[in-house]
Amino acid sequence: MKKSNNKKILRRFTAKSEIAMKKILLVFIFVTGFTSTPVFSQAAGGIQDKIEAIAKKYMDSLSIAGMSVSVIHNDQVKFKESFGYANLELDVPMTNQSVYRIWSVSKQFCAVSILKLEAEGRLTLEDPIHKYLDSLPPVWKNIRIAQLLNHTAGIKDYLNDYKEGEKLLGTPYEIVRDSTAVLKFPTGEDWSYSNTCYWVLAKIVESITGMQYHDYLQKEYFTPLDMPNTQKMDYFRIIKNRVNGYRAVDGIPQNSTRDLDENHVALGDADLVSTLDDLTTWAQALFSGQVIPQKQLELAWTKGKLDHGEAVNASWIIYYDDRSSYGMGWFISELDDHKIVWTPGAGRGFSTTIFSVPDASLHIIVLCNARRFLIADKMAREIATEFINKH
């Protein structure tokens, strides 16, 4: 075991699957992260044990190398711990300062930036995007900012909408050129999750502010909120405490390949890395009204609508929830008669989420270095259910 200057509680548990049970016995060290979390009351102690048990269950059953979890209730951090390993090969324990790729949780920062500019009177959500961007494809001329935010614009996704017969990833610029001929569907008539939409939104932020997108994030959020480890994803630059991503094959963790080059690290969509400490700080500031007014958040948490008035249905991507919809940077659904909103991230080597139950003032962050689609969301739901039932 590795020692730390911070007191840690170490627990050993076995990570195995039915297929790999006879092949390998993995022993993980359960490491709680560095935390200044307030001491739990006796009543809350049961919740802390439940959260740790849920984390152990997911790591044990799915061969997840490491994870970080925080819970905020009524603006107070009630739980903040990290478990397992940031790097299995080097035996590096996961901590609350470990730097994860957060994938589409990055969209929350982009959506908030647009909503902040709206609150400042520098744009309206009904503005056509050609008001701020030149040289757009002609078929984009009727797209409004709100339709980018809620994925009803019809713009193809540069990461997933491949050309016929191809399975290579594209770039936002290729999608722009391709969309000069055709959109995925007429604007406003359907819903389809598009990373390209958030790249366009980041370009609008740049056009309005006159700043590079990541410089804007640094000036408006990362510096004033003291989020020192939140920054642009970069495959080549040295990022201290970077977490390695994994996938599980027959229950055995393997390195998740880094086969995306810099052309596929765009803006606004999946472009950030961060830590549990930083994202907990962000969530506390955002949900207490320090970043944008509450009415902007409520707008973001309102189901988007198609032109004919029907609320968007996002259940084809949130496959385990047939009630899921989408607002502006957040998915929307219900859990035990409570409205829930969340921004998930999923991609090579990582699963992440910022998950909220607004009427319970409950916010949960789950970060995993495992290539498991939406597994962080499922874990956050379990934690939310336990917390709601307890309170």
C-alpha positions in Angstrom: 0.0 0.0 0.0 1.1 3.5 -0.7 1.2 6.0 2.2 0.0 9.5 2.1 0.3 12.6 4.2 -3.5 12.5 4.5 -5.2 9.9 6.6 -6.8 7.2 4.5 -9.1 4.3 5.2 -7.9 1.3 3.2 -10.2 -1.5 2.3 -9.4 -4.4 0.1 -12.0 -6.0 -2.1 -11.9 -8.3 -5.1 -13.0 -7.2 -8.6 -14.1 -10.1 -10.7 -16.7 -11.2 -13.2 -18.2 -14.6 -13.9 -16.2 -15.0 -17.1 -12.9 -14.0 -15.6 -13.3 -15.6 -12.2 -11.2 -18.6 -13.1 -8.6 -16.5 -14.9 -7.6 -13.7 -12.5 -8.1 -12.4 -9.0 -7.8 -8.7 -8.9 -7.3 -7.0 -5.5 -8.1 -3.3 -5.4 -7.2 -1.1 -2.5 -10.2 1.1 -1.6 -8.7 4.5 -0.9 -10.7 7.4 0.4 -9.6 10.7 -1.0 -8.3 13.8 0.6 -11.3 15.6 1.9 -12.4 18.5 4.1 -15.9 17.2 4.2 -17.8 18.1 7.3 -18.1 15.3 9.8 -21.3 13.3 9.3 -23.9 13.4 12.0 -25.0 10.0 13.5 -28.1 10.1 11.4 -26.1 10.8 8.2 -23.6 8.1 9.0 -25.9 5.5 7.5 -25.9 7.4 4.2 -22.1 7.5 4.1 -21.9 3.8 4.6 -24.5 3.3 1.8 -22.6 5.4 -0.6 -19.4 3.5 0.1 -21.3 0.2 -0.3 -22.7 1.4 -3.7 -19.2 2.4 -4.9 -17.7 -0.9 -3.8 -20.5 -2.8 -5.6 -19.9 -1.0 -8.9 -16.1 -1.4 -8.7 -16.3 -5.0 -7.7 -18.9 -6.1 -10.2 -17.7 -4.1 -13.2 -13.9 -4.1 -12.7 -13.7 -0.4 -12.4 -10.2 0.7 -11.4 -11.1 3.9 -9.6 -13.8 6.5 -8.9 -14.6 9.7 -7.1 -17.9 10.7 -5.6 -19.2 13.8 -3.9 -22.7 14.6 -2.5 -23.9 18.2 -1.9 -27.1 18.7 0.1 -28.6 22.1 0.9 -25.3 23.8 -0.3 -23.2 21.7 2.1 -20.8 19.0 1.0 -22.0 15.8 2.8 -19.6 13.3 1.2 -16.5 13.6 -0.9 -14.2 10.6 -1.3 -12.1 8.8 -4.0 -11.6 5.1 -4.3 -9.3 2.7 -6.1 -6.6 3.6 -8.6 -5.9 6.4 -11.0 -3.2 4.3 -12.7 -3.1 0.5 -12.2 0.3 0.0 -13.8 2.0 2.5 -11.4 -0.1 1.8 -8.4 -1.2 5.4 -8.2 -4.2 5.8 -5.8 -7.2 7.9 -6.9 -7.6 11.1 -4.9 -9.9 14.1 -5.0 -7.3 15.9 -7.0 -6.9 13.2 -9.7 -7.6 14.7 -13.1 -10.3 12.9 -15.1 -11.4 13.5 -18.7 -15.0 14.5 -18.1 -16.2 14.1 -21.7 -19.7 15.6 -22.2 -19.9 17.0 -18.7 -18.0 19.8 -20.5 -21.3 20.7 -22.2 -22.6 22.0 -18.9 -19.9 24.7 -19.0 -20.8 25.7 -22.5 -24.5 25.8 -21.9 -23.9 27.9 -18.8 -21.7 30.3 -20.8 -24.5 30.9 -23.3 -27.1 31.4 -20.5 -24.7 33.8 -18.7 -24.4 35.8 -21.9 -28.1 35.9 -22.2 -28.5 37.1 -18.6 -26.0 39.9 -19.4 -28.2 40.9 -22.4 -25.5 40.1 -25.0 -27.7 37.6 -26.9 -31.1 36.0 -26.8 -31.8 32.3 -27.2 -34.1 33.0 -30.1 -31.3 34.7 -32.1 -30.5 33.1 -35.4 -26.9 31.8 -35.2 -25.9 33.6 -38.4 -26.2 36.8 -36.4 -22.9 35.8 -34.7 -21.1 33.6 -37.2 -20.1 34.2 -40.8 -19.8 31.7 -43.6 -22.4 29.2 -42.3 -23.9 26.6 -44.6 -27.1 28.0 -46.2 -29.2 25.3 -44.7 -28.2 26.5 -41.2 -29.7 30.0 -41.7 -32.9 29.3 -39.7 -31.2 27.6 -36.7 -31.7 29.5 -33.4 -29.3 29.3 -30.4 -31.9 27.5 -28.4 -32.0 24.7 -31.0 -28.3 24.2 -30.6 -28.6 24.0 -26.9 -31.4 21.4 -27.0 -30.1 19.4 -30.0 -33.1 20.1 -32.3 -31.0 22.0 -34.9 -30.6 19.0 -37.1 -26.8 19.4 -37.4 -24.9 16.1 -37.7 -22.7 14.9 -34.9 -19.1 14.9 -35.9 -18.3 12.0 -33.5 -21.1 9.6 -34.5 -22.7 10.5 -37.8 -20.4 8.8 -40.2 -20.6 9.0 -43.9 -22.2 6.1 -45.7 -20.0 3.1 -45.6 -17.4 4.7 -43.3 -16.6 4.2 -39.6 -14.0 6.9 -39.2 -14.5 9.8 -36.9 -15.0 13.1 -38.5 -14.3 16.7 -37.4 -16.6 19.6 -36.8 -15.3 21.2 -40.0 -16.1 18.2 -42.0 -19.7 18.2 -40.7 -20.0 21.9 -41.6 -18.9 21.1 -45.2 -21.2 18.1 -45.3 -24.2 20.0 -44.0 -24.0 22.5 -46.8 -25.8 19.7 -48.7 -28.2 18.3 -46.1 -29.0 18.4 -42.4 -29.8 15.2 -40.5 -33.4 16.4 -40.3 -35.2 19.7 -40.9 -34.4 22.1 -38.0 -36.9 21.9 -35.2 -38.6 18.7 -36.4 -36.7 16.1 -34.4 -34.1 15.5 -31.7 -30.7 14.0 -32.1 -27.7 14.4 -29.7 -25.0 16.4 -31.6 -21.6 17.2 -30.2 -21.2 19.6 -33.2 -24.0 21.8 -31.8 -21.9 22.6 -28.8 -18.9 23.3 -30.9 -21.0 25.9 -32.7 -22.1 27.3 -29.4 -18.5 27.7 -28.2 -17.8 29.6 -31.5 -20.7 31.9 -30.6 -19.1 32.5 -27.2 -15.9 33.4 -28.9 -17.7 35.7 -31.4 -19.5 37.7 -28.7 -16.7 37.9 -26.1 -13.8 38.3 -28.5 -11.9 35.7 -26.5 -10.7 32.2 -27.1 -13.3 29.8 -25.6 -11.0 28.3 -23.0 -9.7 31.7 -22.1 -13.3 32.8 -21.4 -13.9 29.7 -19.2 -10.7 30.5 -17.3 -11.6 34.1 -16.7 -15.2 33.6 -15.8 -15.2 30.4 -13.9 -11.9 28.6 -13.3 -9.9 31.5 -11.8 -12.6 33.2 -9.7 -14.0 29.9 -8.3 -10.5 28.5 -7.7 -10.7 25.5 -9.9 -6.9 25.0 -10.6 -7.1 21.6 -12.3 -9.9 22.2 -14.7 -8.6 22.9 -18.2 -8.6 22.0 -21.8 -8.1 18.3 -22.6 -4.7 17.8 -24.3 -3.2 14.5 -25.3 0.3 15.7 -25.5 0.8 18.3 -22.8 1.9 17.1 -19.4 -1.1 17.3 -17.0 -0.2 16.5 -13.4 -2.3 13.8 -11.7 -3.9 12.8 -15.0 -6.0 9.7 -14.5 -5.6 6.8 -16.9 -8.7 5.5 -18.6 -9.6 1.8 -18.7 -12.1 -0.7 -20.3 -12.9 -4.1 -18.9 -12.6 -7.2 -21.2 -14.0 -10.4 -19.6 -13.7 -8.6 -16.3 -10.1 -7.7 -16.7 -9.2 -4.0 -16.9 -7.2 -3.0 -20.0 -5.9 0.4 -21.1 -8.4 2.3 -23.1 -6.8 3.2 -26.4 -6.1 6.9 -27.1 -6.9 6.7 -30.8 -8.4 10.2 -31.0 -6.1 12.9 -32.2 -6.2 16.6 -31.5 -8.7 17.1 -34.4 -11.2 15.3 -32.3 -10.9 17.5 -29.3 -13.2 20.2 -30.3 -14.7 23.1 -28.2 -17.7 23.1 -25.9 -18.6 19.4 -26.3 -16.1 17.1 -24.5 -13.1 19.2 -24.2 -12.3 19.5 -20.5 -10.5 17.6 -17.8 -11.2 18.2 -14.1 -11.1 16.8 -10.6 -13.7 15.9 -7.9 -12.6 18.9 -5.9 -13.0 21.3 -8.7 -16.3 19.9 -9.9 -17.7 20.0 -6.3 -16.7 23.7 -6.1 -18.3 24.3 -9.5 -21.6 22.6 -8.4 -21.8 24.5 -5.2 -21.3 27.8 -7.0 -23.6 27.0 -9.9 -26.5 25.6 -7.9 -26.5 28.3 -5.3 -26.9 31.1 -8.0 -23.3 32.4 -7.9 -22.7 31.7 -11.6 -26.0 32.4 -13.4 -29.4 33.5 -12.0 -31.7 30.8 -10.9 -34.2 31.6 -13.6 -31.5 30.7 -16.2 -31.0 27.3 -14.5 -34.7 26.7 -14.5 -34.8 27.5 -18.2 -32.0 25.0 -18.8 -34.0 22.4 -16.8 -37.1 22.8 -18.9 -37.8 20.2 -21.6 -37.0 21.3 -25.1 -39.8 21.3 -27.6 -40.1 20.5 -31.3 -41.7 23.0 -33.6 -45.0 21.2 -33.4 -45.0 21.5 -29.6 -44.0 18.0 -28.6 -41.4 17.7 -25.8 -38.2 16.1 -27.0 -37.7 12.4 -26.2 -34.2 11.4 -25.3 -34.9 7.8 -24.3 -33.1 6.4 -27.4 -29.8 7.5 -25.8 -30.8 7.2 -22.1 -31.8 3.7 -22.9 -32.8 2.7 -19.3 -35.3 5.6 -18.9 -38.2 6.0 -21.3 -39.2 9.3 -19.7 -36.0 11.1 -20.3 -36.0 14.4 -22.2 -33.4 17.2 -22.7 -33.3 20.8 -21.8 -30.2 23.0 -22.4 -27.1 21.1 -21.4 -29.0 18.8 -19.1 -31.1 15.6 -19.5 -34.4 15.7 -17.6 -36.5 12.9 -16.1 -38.1 11.8 -12.8 -37.0 9.6 -9.9 -39.4 8.6 -7.1 -41.7 11.5 -8.1 -38.8 14.0 -8.0 -37.6 15.9 -11.0 -34.0 15.0 -11.9 -31.5 16.7 -14.2 -28.1 15.7 -15.1 -25.2 16.2 -17.5 -23.4 12.9 -18.3 -20.1 12.2 -19.9 -19.1 9.0 -21.5 -16.2 8.1 -23.8 -13.0 6.2 -24.1 -11.8 5.2 -20.6 -14.2 7.3 -18.6 -17.8 7.7 -17.3 -18.8 10.9 -15.5 -21.9 12.8 -14.4 -23.2 15.8 -12.5 -26.6 14.7 -11.3 -29.2 16.8 -9.5 -32.5 16.5 -7.7 -33.4 20.2 -7.6 -36.4 20.1 -5.3 -34.3 18.2 -2.7 -31.3 20.5 -3.1 -29.3 17.4 -3.8 -26.4 17.2 -6.2 -24.2 14.2 -6.9 -20.9 14.0 -8.8 -19.6 10.6 -9.9 -16.3 10.2 -11.9 -15.1 6.7 -13.0 -12.0 5.8 -15.1 -13.9 3.0 -16.8 -15.3 2.9 -20.3 -18.8 2.0 -19.3 -21.6 3.9 -21.0 -23.6 6.0 -18.5 -22.5 3.9 -15.6 -21.8 7.0 -13.5 -25.4 8.1 -14.1 -26.8 4.8 -12.9 -24.6 5.0 -9.7 -25.7 8.6 -9.1 -29.4 7.5 -9.3 -28.8 4.8 -6.7 -27.1 7.3 -4.4 -30.0 9.8 -4.9 -32.5 7.1 -4.1 -30.8 6.3 -0.9 -30.5 9.9 0.1 -34.1 10.8 -0.7 -35.4 7.7 1.2 -33.2 8.7 4.2 -34.5 12.3 4.3 
